[in-house]
Amino acid sequence: MEQRRPDIFFWTWSAQRAASRVSITGSEACHFITEDGHRVFDAISTNFQAAFGHSCAPVKDAIHRQLDAMPVANPKHAFELKQRVTQKLVDFVAAGPGRVFYALSGAEAVENALKMARQVSGRKLVAAREKSYHGATMGAMSVTGDWRGQGHFGAQDATIRIPEPADDPDLMKTREILRAAGTENIAAMCLETISGMNGVIIPDPAWWRGIEAMCREYGILLVVDEVSCGFGRAGTDLAMHQYGIRPDFVCMAKAISAGYVPFGALWVREDVARFYDDRILSAGLTAYAHPMGLAATSAVLDLLRDEAFCRARDAVADHFAAGTVKLRTHPRVKSLRVKGLMAAIDLEPGPKVTWEDGVALGIHLAIKSDATGSSSIILAPPFVMTVADCDMMFDAISRILDGGAVP
Ligand SMILES: Cc1ncc(COP(=O)(O)O)c(C=O)c1O
């Protein structure tokens, strides 16, 4: 058989020859349009970022207006939009006084949290979970626990791994691990509030309270990663609001700009941020506080303050939860977890479920497989999907699980 010639751009997270591809020509509402004219429902909001769908008029309008008014700025420029959006973001984080460092991606938000936590504390180690993903830059990858962090040079030597919440609900093992490493050497814990692509793992509130208490006890800074679960995805503005935790750093990206322009932000607690008042903050990027990102974020924050919008989102989230729960009795379903508009469906062993199976039935979903061979379907549909979209998605998933994937 003739081998496929690799493309001249790289495919992410894939062997280049084997990379799966779906060619698209456009997108609208909650759908991609494929080359052959089919509409494919975006059941994973592209990669969690298209939470407001593909045709969100308020976000598009804000970007268009900003493009005309001022499309670019220097990182050191002060302007009204920057002041206004930063205040809105600090209010949205709702964790007390804080300051914002802007980024262009989740990885950069994490990267800068790690840099600051190490500098402020004067300590080197960072504790992170085993099943975690924090980004593909060298620092963010070194705290990533899943396969994507393996096999690269980075700061892995300065990372200590703590168990998954379910494997250590009372945090006894975690405490032992921290003590063995020397708690006085640990700068921070870097943790997804609720993990997304790694299986929508929803820690127990007691676990989170224990983590926060342990951080305070040992003077360890707490970095929460809200890149996937934030901005309304888990049913609250940020997932951390459900746990009542008061972190030192909050990493945000993806839906912060509806995914329409690359953007990210790092919120830093005021008393931590003060460290830099008279010391140089040696961090920055050319597109820092980019006006297009700020404009998109402003529109996103307004939508999340719009009661009618949130009511509609919550109603479709209830329908989504009911649809997910109905799958529980399917023989291929081992377990499932749902929170807001994100869900993981863990599969019993059986025929392999692929991304292409979903596309053939008109849905774009994510399949997560691990080294043990177990796999899960991950769903994170747009907040603006209709009930009909939702029903069609579950119908397609049932057909995939029945083994009748490709029509
Ligand atoms: C929880 C979490 N943190 C960080 C990142 C990295 O974000 P980005 O791909 O924008 O760098 C991701 C991306 O999937 C993520 O899911």
The ligand as a Tripos MOL2 file, in Angstrom:
@<TRIPOS>MOLECULE
LIG
   16    16     1     0     0
SMALL
NO_CHARGES

@<TRIPOS>ATOM
      1 C1         -6.3660   22.4680   31.6750 C.3       1 LIG1
      2 C2         -5.5030   23.0280   30.5830 C.ar      1 LIG1
      3 N1         -4.4770   23.8350   30.8950 N.ar      1 LIG1
      4 C3         -3.6960   24.3720   29.9570 C.ar      1 LIG1
      5 C4         -3.9020   24.0920   28.6260 C.ar      1 LIG1
      6 C5         -3.0080   24.6960   27.5750 C.3       1 LIG1
      7 O1         -3.7060   25.6490   26.8560 O.3       1 LIG1
      8 P1         -3.1700   26.1000   25.4020 P.3       1 LIG1
      9 O2         -3.3410   24.9480   24.4960 O.co2     1 LIG1
     10 O3         -4.0340   27.2920   25.0730 O.co2     1 LIG1
     11 O4         -1.7550   26.4780   25.5820 O.co2     1 LIG1
     12 C6         -4.9550   23.2530   28.2480 C.ar      1 LIG1
     13 C7         -5.1880   22.9280   26.8360 C.2       1 LIG1
     14 O5         -5.8620   22.0240   26.4570 O.2       1 LIG1
     15 C8         -5.7790   22.6990   29.2530 C.ar      1 LIG1
     16 O6         -6.7940   21.8850   28.9520 O.3       1 LIG1
@<TRIPOS>BOND
     1     1     2 1
     2     2     3 ar
     3     2    15 ar
     4     3     4 ar
     5     4     5 ar
     6     5     6 1
     7     5    12 ar
     8     6     7 1
     9     7     8 1
    10     8     9 2
    11     8    10 1
    12     8    11 1
    13    12    13 1
    14    12    15 ar
    15    13    14 2
    16    15    16 1
@<TRIPOS>SUBSTRUCTURE
     1 LIG1         1 GROUP 0 **** ****
